[in-house]
Amino acid sequence: MSLVGPSRTSLPLALLASLLFAAAAGCSGAGDGSIAVQLTYPPSTAAPSAAAPAASPRASSYATQPSDKIRIRVLAPHFSPIQKWFYRSDGHGEIGGIPPGTRITVEVDEYDNTAIAADNAVINAPLLGRGWSNGITLSAGEVKTVPIAMYKKGTIVTVCGAPASGNAGTSGDNTADGILAVEAYLGNPAAVKTGPDDAIYVSSSAYRKVKRIDRYGYLSNFAGDGTHGTITPGAPAASSPIGAVQDIDIDPAGNLYLFNDWNQIVRVDNGVIDSVMYDNGVANSAARFNLAVVNVDLVYFVNYLENRVYQVIGTSKSDYVTDNLPYSTTEPINRSKYPLRAPSSITYTSPTSTDSLIFADTDNDRIMRISLANGNIYYMVANDNGARFSEGVDPLAMAPSRPRVVDYNPITGKIFFVEGLSNQVLYIDAAGKVRLLAGTGSPGFSGDDGPATLAGLNDPQAIAVDSRGNAYIADYGNHAIRMVVGGALP
């Protein structure tokens, strides 16, 4: 994408102090401070000056226009988000009335001129770029300048995990709570999920812990003490012996469900063990347990080693999809006659869409949909004689190669999946075509701060999306969580 003239390659933008959204932040006081934000874009060929300092070399290139609309949000645990819209042509904006404190975060979004620049309005324009800064401390009355490197939509960045070493991620475990996630180590993240508050939950399975990354970028231990043992309802999840968690899901009430490699589904409510909803009690790290939560009393799950989709109502388990003879493969397919083989992943689509389950039928090279309205099964990404993936292929004309990860995003309606060890994340877009989200296809760790489609992944095992449309990839073999900026947005 070409730039809009040389003066656009590096554009500082000072945001000076004034009172803004005092009602949202609480009453503004004399001790409140201000945040001045300097946006940086790709490096200019011109020599930097005091008026135009050098841009960050990490910033992704994208075109900017004077008519672009920019939204800046300042948020922290001790006050409600404060935001400001302005036009790029204004040359400045003002944001202040910020209560002093720590753990302050600044987020910046840039849209074209069709954006609705109103308080808390829905954005009806394409995201152009996004930037953020975590861990800001503001003293009383201070005006602080914060540099924000802007990334083009579709850029991949590592948001948790040690720096790569020799084209591979580095495994490790940080036991101290309260560190920034970008400074934390992980070990084989097998699952990732976003909560209703945009917190990110990550299974560091090698260390038998579930980490939580809050909206402000800080990491804490959410569940698991590094061992497996008796799991006691009423005990704090962070000190419970939950074991290695293979999958995470969340119900509409915000409870977390942790599916461990002992074939147990543990429900956690506000950081406390609520119950062991399902307990088979037999360890099998090769089983690839995966679940889809519909509500507090209804869960479906699969086990790669068993040709079933199971239903759990309360604590009672039963078969939901079975492969009884005679087999049926003609739509609509009766769920008691479908010959499923090694299902390895399952997800639930909300009633606002199709009220269905989608599962990866790995050894049949298919992704299938189960209608919860009539109990029948339908093809979704499946064609026995079809082509392999190419950009824009019709999912019903594609033969996926051993699909083993599938997830649905209710915000955008996109369906994400991974084929075998392709080291690529694919998705079905709003037009019903299969597209590439991230990965070159070759294993490795590369591409940070550039296009996600040119990044090296190593065994991606889960995908989650936050309320802003950022897509998070559990890059299992690289011991990292990689984020695609606005990756789930149109």
TITOR-966026 format. One line per field, with one value per residue (C-alpha): x, z, y; residue number from 1. Coordinates in steps of 0.2 Angstrom, whole numbers, always signed. Each point is the difference from the previous one (the first is absolute). Example, Ala and Ser with C-alpha at 12.3 -4.5 7.8 and 13.67 -1.06 7.14 Angstrom:
! TITOR-966026
east = [+62_+6]
up = [+39_-3]
north = [-22_+17]
n = [1_2]
! end
This chain:
! TITOR-966026
east = [+0_+8_+2_-8_+15_+17_-7_-12_+14_+3_-14_+1_-16_+0_-15_+0_-9_-18_-15_-9_-14_+1_-16_+7_+16_-8_+1_+16_+11_+15_+11_-6_+13_+1_+6_+9_+1_+12_-5_+15_-1_+12_+18_+1_+15_+1_+12_-10_-2_-7_-17_+0_+10_+4_-14_+2_+8_-13_-15_-9_-2_-17_-7_-7_-11_-4_-18_+4_-9_+10_-7_+11_-6_+9_-5_+6_-7_-3_-11_-12_+6_+3_+0_+2_-4_+9_+4_+18_-1_-3_+18_-4_-13_-2_-2_+1_-9_+10_+1_+18_+6_+8_-4_-7_-3_-2_-8_-1_-11_+1_-14_-4_-12_-16_+2_-13_+9_-12_+2_-1_-7_+1_+14_-7_+17_+15_+13_+16_+12_+2_+12_+1_+12_-2_+8_-1_+2_-8_+4_-12_-1_+13_-1_+8_+5_-2_+6_-12_+6_-14_-3_-9_-15_+5_+17_+6_+8_+5_-10_+6_+15_+19_+10_+4_+17_+6_-17_-9_-9_+7_-9_-1_-10_-2_-7_-2_-17_-1_+13_-4_-5_+13_+13_-7_+4_-11_+1_-10_-15_-14_-15_-4_-17_-6_-12_-14_+11_+13_+12_+9_+2_+14_+4_+19_-2_+18_+0_-18_-7_-12_+5_-11_+5_-11_-5_+14_+13_+5_+2_-6_-2_-18_-1_+11_+14_+11_-6_-15_-9_-17_-10_-10_-16_+2_+19_+9_+3_+18_+5_-9_+8_-9_+14_+3_-15_-3_-15_-9_-17_-12_-19_-12_+2_+19_+4_+16_+1_+17_+2_+15_+10_-8_-16_-8_-10_+2_-11_+7_-10_+9_+16_-7_-3_-19_-1_+8_-14_+6_+13_+6_+17_+11_+15_+3_+11_-3_-19_-2_-14_-10_-17_-14_-10_-18_-5_+3_-9_+4_+17_+6_+17_+11_+15_+11_+2_-19_-12_-14_-6_-5_-14_+1_-16_+4_+12_-8_+9_-8_+5_-6_+8_+3_+6_-13_-3_-7_+10_-7_+9_-14_-7_-9_+11_-8_+12_-2_+6_+15_+17_+11_+18_+12_-10_+13_-8_-18_-8_-17_-8_-12_-19_+2_+8_-5_+0_+12_+15_+15_+13_+16_-3_+19_+3_-15_+8_-16_-7_-18_-15_-13_-16_-6_-17_-3_+15_+6_+17_+5_+17_+9_+18_-1_+3_+8_+6_+2_+15_+12_+0_+3_-5_-19_-4_-18_-1_-11_+12_+15_+7_+8_+15_-3_-8_+3_-4_-16_-7_-15_+0_-17_+5_+4_-7_+17_+4_+19_+8_+17_+5_+11_+17_-2_+6_-13_-16_-14_-18_-16_-5_-17_-1_+2_+18_+15_+14_+18_+1_+18_+14_+12_-2_+17_+4_+10_-1_+0_-9_-4_-5_-4_-14_-7_-1_+19_+3_+7_-11_+4_-15_-14_-12_-14_-7_-10_-7_-2_-14_+11_+2_+18_+4_+11_+9_+7_+16_+4_+17_+6_-6_-9_-16_+0_-12_-7_-5_-18_+2_-19_-7_-6]
up = [+0_-5_+12_-3_-3_+10_+13_+5_+4_+17_+9_+18_+8_+17_+11_+13_+17_+2_+9_-9_+4_+19_+3_-7_+10_+16_+5_-6_+13_+1_+1_-16_-14_-19_-13_-15_-14_-14_-15_-10_-17_-12_+0_-11_-12_+6_+15_+16_+8_+17_-8_-9_+10_-8_+0_+7_-12_+7_-7_-14_-16_-5_-9_+10_-6_+9_+0_+11_+16_+15_+17_+16_+15_+17_+13_+16_+14_+11_-12_-14_-18_-7_-18_-13_-19_-12_-18_-6_-8_+17_+4_+18_+12_+19_+13_+19_+16_+3_+18_+5_+3_-8_-12_-12_-18_-16_-16_-17_-15_-17_-12_-17_-2_+1_+19_+12_+11_+15_+18_+1_-17_-10_-13_-18_-9_-4_+13_-8_+15_+19_+13_+19_+15_+17_+17_+0_+17_+2_+15_+6_-12_-12_-19_-7_-18_-6_-16_-9_-15_-12_-8_-16_+2_-3_+8_+12_+17_+15_+15_+12_-1_+1_-15_-13_-1_-16_-9_+14_+16_+17_+14_+18_+15_+9_+17_+6_-3_-7_-13_-18_-11_-13_+13_+5_-5_-5_-3_-14_+0_-5_+2_+0_+3_+3_+14_-1_+8_-14_+12_-9_+8_-6_+5_+3_-1_+2_+17_+4_+3_-8_-1_-1_-10_+5_-12_+7_-6_+17_+3_+15_+5_-2_+3_+4_+12_-12_+6_-2_+15_+8_-6_+14_-3_+10_-1_-9_-18_+0_+13_-5_-8_-17_-11_-18_-8_-18_-4_+8_-3_+8_+3_-2_+19_-1_+8_-7_-4_+0_-9_+7_-7_+14_-9_+13_-4_+14_+2_+8_+6_+5_+3_+11_-5_-2_-4_-10_-13_-8_+7_-9_+10_-13_-6_-19_-7_-17_+0_-5_+11_-7_+6_-5_+14_-4_+17_+18_-1_-18_-7_-15_-2_-11_+3_-15_+5_+0_-14_+9_+4_+18_+9_+18_+9_+18_+4_-11_-16_-15_-19_-11_-17_-3_-14_+0_-15_-13_-3_-8_-9_-10_+7_+11_+9_+16_+14_+6_-17_-4_-2_+9_+2_+13_+4_+7_+2_+3_+2_+3_-11_+10_-3_-9_-14_-3_+17_-5_+4_-12_+2_-9_-6_-1_-8_-12_-6_+3_+11_+3_+8_+12_+0_+18_-6_-9_+5_-18_-7_-15_-10_+4_-7_-9_-17_-2_-17_+2_-1_+14_+7_-11_+3_-2_-3_+4_+16_-8_-14_+11_+8_+16_+5_+17_+8_+19_+6_-2_+8_-2_+3_+5_-3_-18_-4_-7_+2_+2_-3_-1_-11_+7_+2_-13_+12_-8_+7_-12_+1_-9_-4_-1_-18_+4_-7_+8_+4_+8_+16_+5_-3_-15_+2_+5_+19_+9_+9_-11_-7_+16_-4_-18_-10_+9_-16_-1_+18_+5_+12_+9_+3_+3_+12_+4_-6_+10_-4_+11_-1_-11_-13_+5_-4_+13_-6_+13_-9_+9_-6_+2_+18_-5_-2_-17_-4_-17_+1_-4_-8_+2_-7_-18]
north = [+0_+16_+15_+17_+10_+0_+12_-15_-12_+7_+10_+5_+5_+8_-1_+13_+1_+5_-7_-14_-12_+5_-9_-16_+2_+6_+18_+8_+7_+12_-14_-8_-2_-1_-12_+7_-13_+0_-11_-7_-8_-8_+9_+15_+2_+18_+3_+2_+16_+6_+4_-17_-13_-17_-13_-17_-12_-13_+9_-8_+10_+6_+15_+15_+14_+17_-6_-15_-1_-5_-6_+0_-9_+1_-14_-7_-10_+15_+10_-3_+2_+18_+2_+14_+0_+12_+2_-2_+17_+8_-3_-2_-6_+2_-13_+3_-1_-17_-5_-3_-18_-15_-14_+13_-5_+10_-7_+9_-5_+8_-1_+8_+14_-11_-3_+5_+12_+0_-6_-19_-1_-16_+2_-2_+3_-11_+0_+7_-2_-2_+4_-2_+2_-9_+3_+19_+9_+18_+11_+13_+15_-8_+2_-16_-2_-18_-6_-12_-11_-2_-17_-4_-11_-18_+3_-14_+3_-10_+5_-14_-11_+1_+7_-13_-7_-8_+0_-8_+6_-2_-10_+6_+4_+17_-4_+19_+8_+18_+0_+6_-14_+5_-4_-17_-18_-14_-18_-8_+11_-13_+11_+19_+8_+18_+4_+13_+13_-3_-9_-14_-18_-10_-18_-2_-19_-4_+8_-6_+18_+12_+18_+15_+16_+14_+14_+11_-13_-7_-19_-10_-19_-3_-19_-15_-2_-10_-17_-12_-6_+0_+16_+7_+11_+16_+1_+14_-5_+7_-12_-15_-16_+1_-7_+4_+9_-5_+11_+15_+7_+13_-1_+15_+4_+1_-16_-8_-19_-8_-17_-9_-15_-10_+1_+12_+15_+13_+15_+15_+15_+16_-9_-13_-19_-1_-18_-15_-1_-15_-13_-15_+1_-9_+9_+1_+14_-6_+0_+19_+3_+15_+7_+12_+8_+5_+5_-4_-16_-6_-4_-10_-8_-11_-11_-4_-18_-3_+1_+9_+18_-1_+11_+4_+7_+4_-14_-13_-5_-8_-3_+13_-4_-19_-10_-15_-10_+2_+16_+15_+14_+8_+17_+2_-13_-9_+3_-18_-6_+11_-9_+13_-4_+8_+16_+12_+16_+7_+17_+8_+13_+11_+0_+17_-9_-18_-8_-14_-9_-1_-14_-5_-18_-2_-17_+2_+17_+10_+14_-4_+10_-7_+9_+1_+4_-17_-10_-3_+1_+11_+2_+16_-2_-16_-8_-17_+4_+19_+11_+4_+18_+14_+18_+3_-18_-5_-11_-13_-2_-2_-16_+5_-10_-7_+15_+0_+17_+9_+16_+12_+19_+6_+18_-1_-17_-7_-18_-4_-16_-8_-15_-13_+6_+14_+13_+12_+7_+1_+7_+1_+18_+9_-4_-19_-1_-8_+12_+0_+9_-4_-12_-4_-18_-3_-3_+13_+16_+16_+14_+11_+18_-5_-8_-15_-10_+1_-5_-17_-10_-16_-12_+13_-9_+13_+17_+13_+17_+15_+14_+11_-14_-4_-19_-9_-16_-13_-3_-16_-5_+18_+1_+17_+9_+9_+13_+6_+18_+1_-17_-5_+16_+1]
n = [1_2_3_4_5_6_7_8_9_10_11_12_13_14_15_16_17_18_19_20_21_22_23_24_25_26_27_28_29_30_31_32_33_34_35_36_37_38_39_40_41_42_43_44_45_46_47_48_49_50_51_52_53_54_55_56_57_58_59_60_61_62_63_64_65_66_67_68_69_70_71_72_73_74_75_76_77_78_79_80_81_82_83_84_85_86_87_88_89_90_91_92_93_94_95_96_97_98_99_100_101_102_103_104_105_106_107_108_109_110_111_112_113_114_115_116_117_118_119_120_121_122_123_124_125_126_127_128_129_130_131_132_133_134_135_136_137_138_139_140_141_142_143_144_145_146_147_148_149_150_151_152_153_154_155_156_157_158_159_160_161_162_163_164_165_166_167_168_169_170_171_172_173_174_175_176_177_178_179_180_181_182_183_184_185_186_187_188_189_190_191_192_193_194_195_196_197_198_199_200_201_202_203_204_205_206_207_208_209_210_211_212_213_214_215_216_217_218_219_220_221_222_223_224_225_226_227_228_229_230_231_232_233_234_235_236_237_238_239_240_241_242_243_244_245_246_247_248_249_250_251_252_253_254_255_256_257_258_259_260_261_262_263_264_265_266_267_268_269_270_271_272_273_274_275_276_277_278_279_280_281_282_283_284_285_286_287_288_289_290_291_292_293_294_295_296_297_298_299_300_301_302_303_304_305_306_307_308_309_310_311_312_313_314_315_316_317_318_319_320_321_322_323_324_325_326_327_328_329_330_331_332_333_334_335_336_337_338_339_340_341_342_343_344_345_346_347_348_349_350_351_352_353_354_355_356_357_358_359_360_361_362_363_364_365_366_367_368_369_370_371_372_373_374_375_376_377_378_379_380_381_382_383_384_385_386_387_388_389_390_391_392_393_394_395_396_397_398_399_400_401_402_403_404_405_406_407_408_409_410_411_412_413_414_415_416_417_418_419_420_421_422_423_424_425_426_427_428_429_430_431_432_433_434_435_436_437_438_439_440_441_442_443_444_445_446_447_448_449_450_451_452_453_454_455_456_457_458_459_460_461_462_463_464_465_466_467_468_469_470_471_472_473_474_475_476_477_478_479_480_481_482_483_484_485_486_487_488_489_490]
! end
